[in-house]
Amino acid sequence: MSLFISIITVLCVVGISLGQLLFKKAAIAIPADATWQHWVLNPWLVAALALYGITTLIWIWVLRHAPLHLAYPFMGLAFLIVPCLGWLILGERIQLPTIIGGALILAGIAIAARAS
């Protein structure tokens, strides 16, 4: 996988991770007694869906240019990026199992990348 494709792949993962953060913000903004308008007119939800749509189109482009067995392990980075964004932006705690799991995911990505 070329450096350019690798960078685009990582940007896709970052986009998906930011989308997860936006989904969380949308969930927080929806009241318990929500009507359909609360869902449809939720700017966080609209932004999350738009970002997911754009990221999905870019991901399809990545898959045209890279083998799935090389590109897909990068999606594991989302399991690290999402908790870090949650901590930075939402003030959520990061637990030790998340850190350990993240280290294992990074090791798996490194092994998969070396296999090429």
ChimeraX attribute file (.defattr): number of C-alpha atoms within 10 A of each C-alpha:
attribute: neighborCount
match mode: 1-to-1
recipient: residues
	/A:1	12
	/A:2	8
	/A:3	8
	/A:4	9
	/A:5	16
	/A:6	16
	/A:7	11
	/A:8	15
	/A:9	23
	/A:10	17
	/A:11	15
	/A:12	24
	/A:13	23
	/A:14	18
	/A:15	20
	/A:16	23
	/A:17	25
	/A:18	20
	/A:19	23
	/A:20	22
	/A:21	20
	/A:22	20
	/A:23	18
	/A:24	16
	/A:25	17
	/A:26	19
	/A:27	15
	/A:28	11
	/A:29	16
	/A:30	16
	/A:31	10
	/A:32	8
	/A:33	6
	/A:34	10
	/A:35	10
	/A:36	8
	/A:37	9
	/A:38	15
	/A:39	17
	/A:40	10
	/A:41	10
	/A:42	17
	/A:43	15
	/A:44	21
	/A:45	22
	/A:46	16
	/A:47	15
	/A:48	23
	/A:49	16
	/A:50	13
	/A:51	19
	/A:52	19
	/A:53	14
	/A:54	14
	/A:55	20
	/A:56	15
	/A:57	11
	/A:58	17
	/A:59	19
	/A:60	11
	/A:61	14
	/A:62	19
	/A:63	16
	/A:64	10
	/A:65	13
	/A:66	17
	/A:67	12
	/A:68	11
	/A:69	13
	/A:70	17
	/A:71	21
	/A:72	18
	/A:73	17
	/A:74	21
	/A:75	18
	/A:76	15
	/A:77	18
	/A:78	21
	/A:79	17
	/A:80	18
	/A:81	18
	/A:82	19
	/A:83	23
	/A:84	18
	/A:85	16
	/A:86	18
	/A:87	13
	/A:88	11
	/A:89	10
	/A:90	13
	/A:91	11
	/A:92	12
	/A:93	11
	/A:94	12
	/A:95	9
	/A:96	9
	/A:97	9
	/A:98	13
	/A:99	15
	/A:100	11
	/A:101	13
	/A:102	19
	/A:103	13
	/A:104	12
	/A:105	20
	/A:106	18
	/A:107	12
	/A:108	15
	/A:109	20
	/A:110	13
	/A:111	12
	/A:112	16
	/A:113	15
	/A:114	9
	/A:115	9
	/A:116	9
